[in-house]
Amino acid sequence: MEFLKFDLSRCDLCGKCIEKCPFGALRMEEDGIRVSEACRMCSVCVKTCPQKAIRFEQRAKSFNKNEWKGILVYAEQDSGALHPVVYELIGEAHKLAAKVGYDVNCVLVGGEGSRENAQKLLAYGVKEVFVYEHPGFEGFKADCYSDAVADCVSTLKPSVVLIGATACGRSLAPRLSTRFHTGLTADCTELQMKDNTDLVQIRPAFGGNIMAQIVISNSRPQFATVRYRVMDRAQKTSNPTGRVTLCPTTELMTRSGISIVERAAITRTRSIEEEDVLVVAGRGVKTAKDVEMLRELASLLGGQLGFTRPMVENGFGDTAHQIGLSGRTVKPRLIITCGVSGAVQFTACMNAAQTIVAINTDPEAPIFRIAHYRIVEDWSKIVPDLIARIKAAKEAE
């Protein structure tokens, strides 16, 4: 690692740093001690060295961009199956790669069955899927998963690494960017590729008041996490030509400081990200009775009720049903917003919906700028009649 420096005038090659390194990141070579990507900057070697010959030099290093090519997608597995966000990341990777002539590859880490899941990705035009399969990778463990993905990144040298902004992805991505001493942009809503291979990572910033364009111009790889259901899903190719490569794993790589004491299945409920129909309660919804009315509408339409952040903060909903930058990103076929003003923090996470119906008393409400159907009226005068009509239609069937 470039930020770990050895003072050759002091180092007597005693090997104590190699002996004490808890991650096996140091090794003795003919020209001195070398540091691998397994280094986690724990500083044990710095503290252990009797000659004080090791130091951290915390500054970014410029890279030769020509040595870092391609786009690598981290293919997350959830309960033994590929997470749906993987297909969206592959779709976006193909769009970016086409701009600069890059290949799209994937890396997959997990226990038994991982190579079978890797085969499924080839149908989406992926050139190569690198698989780290080992019983020690059963269940997500951030430390050893970071070791495996870092091994792939250091070998492949991709220019861009895309990771889903899931609970696991948000744990993995910062560990990797720290290892490679490079940048990471979280929760991107849009990605663009410059001709010079710099990735423009776009996301709302400063409370959603601006859309920041973030570029990592002097280091590689470029890490970005992307939320589920923000990008378009990849399409299958007619003649896939990719291949699956099984990568060597060691006991050291699978060794984790995390031990799984017990596994218990939880009852999985359908998340709002998976719904095709959503009704959203905004600040214009004042009482619990009003919330229940909207919940009834959502149920009649076969969907769920979502909330804006103020509604969750006021105790009407929970974060699992919150739409926005601090909540979830959704992409339903139909979304009906009731009393929602449409702040950018909210709209950035639902504006890809196929059909947006907005009901608000303010004709200048920002939500009307993206809505396909605009109703300038008090939602409480519209929804009861809509519920009655839907019930009547169902009874007539």
Secondary structure as UniProt FT lines:
FT   TURN            2..3
FT   STRAND          4..6
FT   TURN            8..10
FT   HELIX           16..20
FT   TURN            22..23
FT   STRAND          26..29
FT   TURN            30..31
FT   STRAND          32..35
FT   TURN            37..38
FT   HELIX           44..48
FT   TURN            50..51
FT   STRAND          54..56
FT   HELIX           65..67
FT   STRAND          71..74
FT   STRAND          77..78
FT   TURN            79..80
FT   STRAND          81..82
FT   HELIX           85..100
FT   STRAND          104..110
FT   TURN            112..113
FT   HELIX           114..121
FT   HELIX           122..124
FT   STRAND          128..133
FT   HELIX           135..137
FT   HELIX           142..156
FT   STRAND          160..164
FT   HELIX           167..179
FT   TURN            180..181
FT   STRAND          184..188
FT   STRAND          190..193
FT   TURN            195..196
FT   STRAND          199..205
FT   TURN            206..209
FT   STRAND          210..215
FT   STRAND          222..226
FT   TURN            228..229
FT   STRAND          243..246
FT   HELIX           251..254
FT   HELIX           272..274
FT   STRAND          277..281
FT   TURN            283..284
FT   HELIX           288..300
FT   TURN            301..302
FT   STRAND          304..307
FT   HELIX           309..313
FT   TURN            314..315
FT   HELIX           319..321
FT   STRAND          322..323
FT   TURN            325..326
FT   STRAND          334..338
FT   HELIX           344..347
FT   TURN            348..352
FT   STRAND          355..360
FT   TURN            363..364
FT   HELIX           366..369
FT   STRAND          373..376
FT   HELIX           379..396
//
